[in-house]
């Protein structure tokens, strides 16, 4: 359910826990009173803009485009390896780290990795095959055991990409975690998860636009356009509404109803028609919007640990310099429940990644070959509002809560949760 977000935090004792670092994961739905702090242009953003990240490029790369070109080669190889590994029930595949700053795709495998698979990866990008103590399949089973035994004592849980054990997030620590899971556990404390123009869009609706639940008054963001049964629908977050709730843009124009909803993946579909573009913008140092534009969606891509991504919620605007820290997580979201298929990411500059009102909004990977285009990689779910809160950016600032650490649903598990077959292309 969507509730107006309070301007003060609730006591930690009232927060549900998530398994990875003690983070009280807050849902990102905004309250009724949210209004733009800066006037947003009405209707479609006619201009197509290129992504310009003014923060220093990590890893000694000459430009963000150079970094993204290597990242795309890494992701292509990682995608092939993952698909082959998933076809074998006894695969020793443990995980992948695709951090371009290391210059090597790191593949972790329990036992001997198939030589042909490694050779194919090395033909695309420099690849290291490293030993793992556990396979990903073993660690996912261990995560299930731990969730069943520890329940709300954990906020996030999932396999480490290096196959060494589980990553578990809690608020105050967890005694006996390794014994309960049956595998080594890395416990992070102080981790929380809270359910965390654009302002006058028209059909077909684009990703990154603001929408309101007419039944509750809550505010969220639209995700990527996706296909369901041959019709183009609007992806967003399940905690933003219930089945048959009516959706409008901030001017009151109808966007349809919540037609499909899956709380387990925190995704829903609005029945309004969607298009294959996403809103983006640049912001000034004080967070005000400098310009707004839109970008073509060219496909869907899973984000790997180490990847660099951007977010585009209607409230915070476009935020980059964000790196993926973990994937395949199940998180326990305050006032909502357990959500699986989640990715943990952090803004490496310590500034806002997403905030309230950005729920359901797009997480994107910029196309290195053409920075006017993006890949769909996820949908915003929650922020760590207890431990990583920071100043907000974008249209709405007063009373909002934002954070540099957040969680988003992987685009493929999110689409599967609502029976979507693919993203709408621009």
C-alpha positions as CSV (number, residue, x, y, z in Angstrom):
1,X,0.0,0.0,0.0
2,X,1.1,3.6,-0.5
3,X,1.0,5.9,2.5
4,X,2.2,9.5,2.7
5,X,5.8,9.4,3.9
6,X,6.3,11.0,7.3
7,X,8.9,13.7,7.5
8,X,10.5,12.0,10.5
9,X,11.9,8.5,10.6
10,X,10.2,5.8,12.6
11,X,12.1,4.1,15.4
12,X,14.4,1.3,14.4
13,X,12.3,-1.1,16.5
14,X,9.4,-0.6,14.1
15,X,11.4,-1.4,11.0
16,X,11.4,-4.7,9.2
17,X,14.8,-6.0,8.5
18,X,16.6,-6.8,5.1
19,X,19.5,-9.3,4.7
20,X,22.9,-7.7,3.7
21,X,23.9,-4.8,5.9
22,X,21.5,-3.5,8.6
23,X,19.5,-1.2,6.3
24,X,15.9,-0.2,6.9
25,X,14.8,-0.4,3.3
26,X,12.2,2.3,2.7
27,X,9.7,2.2,-0.1
28,X,9.9,5.2,-2.4
29,X,6.3,6.2,-2.8
30,X,5.7,9.9,-2.1
31,X,2.9,11.5,-0.1
32,X,0.0,13.5,-1.4
33,X,1.6,16.9,-0.7
34,X,4.4,16.4,-3.2
35,X,4.6,19.1,-5.8
36,X,7.3,20.2,-8.2
37,X,9.8,22.6,-6.7
38,X,10.9,23.6,-10.2
39,X,8.5,24.1,-13.1
40,X,8.6,21.1,-15.4
41,X,7.9,21.3,-19.1
42,X,4.5,20.0,-20.2
43,X,4.0,17.2,-22.6
44,X,6.6,15.2,-24.4
45,X,10.3,16.2,-24.1
46,X,11.0,16.8,-27.8
47,X,14.8,16.9,-27.5
48,X,16.9,13.8,-27.4
49,X,19.9,14.3,-25.0
50,X,23.2,12.6,-24.5
51,X,24.3,11.5,-21.1
52,X,27.0,13.7,-19.6
53,X,28.4,12.6,-16.2
54,X,30.5,15.4,-14.8
55,X,31.9,13.3,-12.0
56,X,35.5,12.0,-12.4
57,X,35.8,8.8,-14.4
58,X,37.1,5.9,-12.2
59,X,39.7,3.4,-13.2
60,X,41.9,5.7,-15.3
61,X,39.6,5.7,-18.3
62,X,39.7,8.8,-20.5
63,X,35.9,9.1,-20.6
64,X,32.7,7.5,-19.4
65,X,32.1,6.3,-22.9
66,X,35.4,4.4,-22.9
67,X,34.4,2.8,-19.5
68,X,31.0,1.9,-20.8
69,X,32.4,0.3,-24.0
70,X,34.4,-2.1,-21.9
71,X,31.4,-2.7,-19.5
72,X,29.2,-3.6,-22.5
73,X,31.7,-6.2,-23.7
74,X,31.9,-7.6,-20.2
75,X,28.1,-7.8,-19.9
76,X,27.8,-9.5,-23.3
77,X,30.2,-12.2,-22.2
78,X,28.6,-12.5,-18.7
79,X,25.2,-12.9,-20.3
80,X,26.4,-15.8,-22.4
81,X,28.1,-17.5,-19.5
82,X,25.0,-17.1,-17.2
83,X,22.6,-18.5,-19.8
84,X,24.8,-21.6,-20.4
85,X,25.3,-22.1,-16.7
86,X,21.6,-21.9,-15.9
87,X,20.8,-24.7,-18.4
88,X,22.9,-27.2,-16.4
89,X,21.3,-28.2,-13.0
90,X,24.8,-29.3,-11.7
91,X,26.7,-26.3,-12.9
92,X,29.5,-25.0,-10.6
93,X,28.8,-21.4,-11.7
94,X,29.0,-19.1,-8.7
95,X,28.9,-15.6,-10.0
96,X,30.5,-12.8,-12.0
97,X,32.0,-9.5,-11.3
98,X,31.9,-7.2,-14.3
99,X,33.7,-4.1,-12.9
100,X,35.4,-2.3,-15.9
101,X,37.9,-0.6,-13.6
102,X,39.6,-4.0,-13.0
103,X,40.0,-4.5,-16.8
104,X,39.0,-8.2,-16.4
105,X,35.7,-10.0,-16.3
106,X,36.0,-12.2,-13.2
107,X,34.1,-15.5,-13.4
108,X,33.8,-17.6,-10.2
109,X,33.3,-21.3,-10.6
110,X,33.2,-24.3,-8.2
111,X,35.2,-27.0,-9.9
112,X,36.4,-26.9,-13.5
113,X,34.7,-24.4,-15.7
114,X,33.9,-25.6,-19.3
115,X,36.9,-24.8,-21.4
116,X,34.8,-23.8,-24.4
117,X,32.7,-21.4,-22.4
118,X,35.9,-19.7,-21.1
119,X,37.4,-19.5,-24.5
120,X,34.3,-17.8,-25.9
121,X,34.3,-15.2,-23.1
122,X,38.0,-14.5,-23.7
123,X,37.4,-13.9,-27.3
124,X,35.2,-11.0,-26.2
125,X,37.0,-9.6,-23.2
126,X,39.9,-10.4,-20.9
127,X,38.6,-13.0,-18.5
128,X,39.8,-14.5,-15.3
129,X,38.3,-17.8,-14.0
130,X,38.6,-17.9,-10.2
131,X,37.8,-20.7,-7.8
132,X,34.6,-20.6,-5.7
133,X,33.7,-22.5,-2.5
134,X,30.1,-22.8,-3.4
135,X,28.0,-22.7,-6.6
136,X,25.3,-20.1,-7.0
137,X,22.6,-22.8,-6.8
138,X,24.0,-23.9,-3.4
139,X,24.0,-20.4,-2.1
140,X,20.5,-19.6,-3.2
141,X,19.3,-22.7,-1.3
142,X,21.3,-21.6,1.7
143,X,19.6,-18.1,1.5
144,X,16.2,-19.8,1.6
145,X,17.2,-21.7,4.7
146,X,18.4,-18.6,6.4
147,X,15.3,-16.6,5.5
148,X,13.1,-19.4,6.9
149,X,15.0,-19.4,10.2
150,X,15.9,-15.8,10.8
151,X,12.8,-14.1,9.3
152,X,12.6,-10.4,10.0
153,X,15.9,-10.4,11.7
154,X,17.5,-9.9,8.3
155,X,16.9,-7.1,5.8
156,X,18.7,-8.5,2.7
157,X,20.2,-11.9,1.8
158,X,21.8,-13.3,-1.4
159,X,24.8,-15.1,-2.8
160,X,28.2,-13.4,-2.9
161,X,29.4,-13.0,-6.5
162,X,32.7,-14.7,-5.6
163,X,30.8,-17.8,-4.3
164,X,32.4,-17.6,-0.9
165,X,29.1,-17.6,1.0
166,X,26.1,-15.3,1.6
167,X,25.8,-11.6,2.0
168,X,23.4,-10.7,4.8
169,X,22.2,-7.3,5.9
170,X,20.8,-6.6,9.3
171,X,20.2,-3.6,11.6
172,X,22.0,-4.9,14.7
173,X,23.8,-8.1,13.7
174,X,22.7,-11.7,13.6
175,X,24.1,-14.3,16.0
176,X,24.4,-17.9,14.6
177,X,23.9,-16.8,11.0
178,X,26.5,-19.3,9.6
179,X,25.0,-22.2,11.5
180,X,21.5,-21.4,10.3
181,X,22.5,-21.0,6.7
182,X,25.0,-23.9,6.6
183,X,27.5,-21.8,4.7
184,X,29.8,-18.8,5.6
185,X,27.9,-15.6,6.1
186,X,29.2,-12.0,5.7
187,X,27.0,-9.9,7.9
188,X,26.7,-6.2,7.3
189,X,25.1,-4.1,10.0
190,X,23.2,-0.8,9.8
191,X,21.3,-1.9,6.6
192,X,17.7,-0.8,6.0
193,X,15.1,-0.9,3.2
194,X,12.2,1.5,3.1
195,X,9.7,1.8,0.2
196,X,11.3,4.7,-1.6
197,X,7.9,16.6,-17.9
198,X,7.9,13.7,-16.2
199,X,5.1,15.8,-14.6
200,X,2.8,16.2,-17.6
201,X,3.3,13.3,-20.0
202,X,0.9,12.0,-22.6
203,X,0.1,8.6,-24.1
204,X,2.0,6.5,-25.1
205,X,3.6,7.0,-21.6
206,X,7.3,7.0,-21.3
207,X,9.5,5.7,-18.4
208,X,10.6,8.2,-15.7
209,X,7.3,10.1,-15.7
210,X,5.3,11.0,-12.5
211,X,2.0,9.1,-11.8
212,X,-0.4,9.3,-9.0
213,X,-2.6,6.7,-7.5
214,X,-6.1,8.3,-7.7
215,X,-7.4,6.0,-4.9
216,X,-4.7,6.8,-2.3
217,X,-3.0,10.0,-3.5
218,X,0.4,8.4,-3.4
219,X,3.0,9.4,-6.0
220,X,5.4,7.2,-7.9
221,X,7.3,7.0,-11.2
222,X,6.7,5.1,-14.4
223,X,9.2,2.4,-15.4
224,X,10.0,1.0,-18.9
225,X,7.3,0.2,-21.4
226,X,6.8,-3.6,-21.6
227,X,4.7,-6.0,-23.6
228,X,2.0,-8.2,-22.0
229,X,0.0,-10.4,-24.3
230,X,0.9,-8.3,-27.3
231,X,-0.1,-5.0,-25.7
232,X,2.3,-2.3,-24.5
233,X,1.8,-1.6,-20.8
234,X,3.6,0.6,-18.2
235,X,5.9,-1.1,-15.7
236,X,6.1,0.3,-12.1
237,X,6.4,-0.8,-8.5
238,X,3.8,-3.0,-6.8
239,X,3.9,-1.1,-3.6
240,X,2.5,1.9,-5.4
241,X,-0.9,0.5,-5.8
242,X,-3.3,-2.4,-5.7
243,X,-5.3,-4.1,-8.5
244,X,-7.9,-1.8,-10.1
245,X,-6.5,1.3,-8.5
246,X,-6.8,4.2,-11.0
247,X,-3.6,5.9,-12.2
248,X,-3.3,9.5,-13.5
249,X,-0.5,11.9,-14.3
250,X,-0.1,14.9,-12.0
251,X,-2.6,16.9,-14.2
252,X,-5.3,14.3,-13.7
253,X,-5.0,12.7,-17.2
254,X,-5.9,9.0,-16.9
255,X,-3.1,6.4,-17.3
256,X,-5.4,3.4,-16.9
257,X,-5.6,1.1,-13.9
258,X,-3.4,-1.3,-12.1
259,X,-4.1,-4.4,-14.1
260,X,-1.4,-6.8,-13.0
261,X,0.5,-6.9,-9.8
262,X,3.2,-9.1,-8.1
263,X,4.3,-8.1,-4.6
264,X,7.0,-10.8,-4.7
265,X,8.9,-8.9,-7.4
266,X,7.5,-5.5,-6.5
267,X,6.3,-4.9,-10.0
268,X,2.9,-3.9,-11.5
269,X,1.5,-3.0,-14.9
270,X,-0.6,0.0,-15.6
271,X,-3.1,-0.6,-18.4
272,X,-2.3,2.6,-20.3
273,X,-0.3,2.3,-23.5
274,X,3.5,2.8,-23.2
275,X,6.3,4.0,-25.5
276,X,9.9,3.0,-26.0
277,X,11.5,6.1,-24.5
278,X,12.6,7.3,-21.1
279,X,12.8,10.8,-19.6
280,X,16.2,12.0,-18.5
281,X,17.6,15.4,-17.4
282,X,20.7,17.2,-16.2
283,X,20.7,19.1,-12.9
284,X,22.6,22.0,-11.4
285,X,24.7,21.7,-8.3
286,X,21.7,22.8,-6.1
287,X,19.5,20.0,-7.6
288,X,17.5,22.2,-9.9
289,X,16.6,20.9,-13.3
290,X,18.7,22.5,-16.1
291,X,17.2,20.7,-19.1
292,X,15.0,17.8,-19.7
293,X,15.1,15.3,-22.7
294,X,14.3,11.8,-23.6
295,X,16.2,8.7,-24.8
296,X,15.5,5.7,-26.9
297,X,15.2,2.3,-25.2
298,X,17.1,-0.2,-27.3
299,X,16.6,-3.4,-25.3
300,X,17.0,-5.0,-21.8
301,X,20.2,-6.0,-20.1
302,X,20.9,-7.6,-16.8
303,X,23.3,-5.5,-14.6
304,X,26.3,-7.4,-13.2
305,X,28.1,-6.7,-9.9
306,X,30.6,-3.9,-10.6
307,X,28.5,-2.3,-13.4
308,X,27.8,1.4,-13.6
309,X,24.2,2.4,-14.0
310,X,21.9,5.5,-13.9
311,X,18.5,6.0,-12.4
312,X,15.7,8.3,-13.7
313,X,12.9,8.7,-11.2
314,X,10.4,11.5,-11.8
315,X,11.2,13.2,-8.5
316,X,15.0,12.9,-8.2
317,X,15.8,13.2,-11.9
318,X,18.6,11.4,-13.7
319,X,21.4,10.2,-11.3
320,X,24.6,8.5,-12.5
321,X,28.0,7.4,-11.0
322,X,26.0,4.5,-9.4
323,X,27.8,1.1,-9.1
324,X,26.1,-2.3,-8.6
325,X,27.3,-4.0,-5.4
326,X,25.2,-7.2,-5.2
327,X,22.5,-9.0,-7.1
328,X,20.1,-11.9,-6.7
329,X,19.0,-10.6,-3.4
330,X,15.8,-11.1,-1.4
331,X,15.1,-8.0,0.8
332,X,12.6,-7.5,3.6
333,X,11.0,-4.1,3.0
334,X,9.5,-2.1,5.8
335,X,5.7,-2.1,5.8
336,X,5.6,-4.2,2.6
337,X,7.3,-7.6,3.0
338,X,9.8,-9.7,1.1
339,X,10.9,-8.9,-2.4
340,X,13.3,-11.1,-4.4
341,X,15.2,-10.5,-7.6
342,X,16.7,-7.4,-6.2
343,X,20.0,-5.6,-7.0
344,X,21.9,-3.4,-4.5
345,X,23.6,-0.3,-5.8
346,X,25.3,2.8,-4.4
347,X,26.1,6.3,-5.7
348,X,29.9,6.3,-5.4
349,X,30.0,10.1,-4.8
350,X,27.8,9.8,-1.7
351,X,25.1,11.9,-3.2
352,X,21.5,11.0,-4.0
353,X,20.9,7.9,-6.0
354,X,17.0,7.9,-5.6
355,X,14.5,9.1,-3.1
356,X,10.8,9.1,-2.2
357,X,8.6,9.4,-5.3
358,X,11.1,7.5,-7.5
359,X,9.5,4.1,-6.8
360,X,8.9,2.2,-10.1
361,X,11.2,4.5,-12.0
362,X,13.8,3.2,-14.5
363,X,17.3,2.0,-13.8
364,X,19.2,2.2,-17.1
365,X,22.6,1.4,-18.7
366,X,23.8,4.0,-21.2
367,X,24.7,2.5,-24.6
368,X,28.5,3.1,-25.0
369,X,28.2,3.2,-28.8
370,X,25.5,5.9,-28.8
371,X,24.9,7.8,-25.5
372,X,21.5,8.9,-26.9
373,X,20.3,5.4,-26.2
374,X,19.8,3.2,-23.0
375,X,19.3,-0.4,-22.0
376,X,16.5,-1.2,-19.5
377,X,18.1,-2.9,-16.5
378,X,15.7,-2.5,-13.5
379,X,12.9,-0.8,-11.6
380,X,13.4,1.2,-8.3
381,X,12.0,-0.5,-5.2
382,X,13.6,0.8,-1.9
383,X,16.2,3.0,-0.2
384,X,18.3,2.7,2.9
385,X,16.8,5.7,4.5
386,X,18.1,5.0,8.0
387,X,21.8,4.8,7.3
388,X,22.6,6.4,3.9
389,X,20.1,9.3,3.7
390,X,21.5,12.4,1.9
391,X,20.3,15.6,0.3
392,X,17.6,15.2,-2.4
393,X,17.9,16.3,-6.0
394,X,15.4,17.1,-8.7
395,X,11.9,18.6,-8.8
396,X,10.7,18.0,-5.3
397,X,12.9,18.7,-2.3
398,X,10.9,19.9,0.7
399,X,10.1,17.0,3.1
400,X,11.5,14.3,0.9
401,X,13.9,11.6,2.0
402,X,16.6,10.4,-0.4
403,X,19.6,8.1,-0.1
404,X,22.9,7.0,-1.8
405,X,22.2,3.3,-1.3
406,X,19.1,1.7,-2.9
407,X,17.6,-1.5,-4.2
408,X,16.0,-2.2,-7.6
409,X,14.2,-5.2,-9.2
410,X,16.2,-6.8,-12.1
411,X,14.4,-6.1,-15.3
412,X,14.0,-9.8,-16.3
413,X,12.7,-11.0,-13.0
414,X,10.5,-8.0,-12.7
415,X,8.9,-8.6,-16.2
416,X,8.5,-12.3,-15.4
417,X,6.6,-11.4,-12.2
418,X,3.9,-9.6,-14.2
419,X,3.9,-11.8,-17.3
420,X,5.7,-9.3,-19.5
421,X,7.5,-10.7,-22.6
422,X,10.0,-7.9,-23.3
423,X,10.6,-4.1,-23.3
424,X,9.0,-1.7,-25.7
425,X,11.7,-0.4,-28.1
426,X,12.0,3.3,-29.1
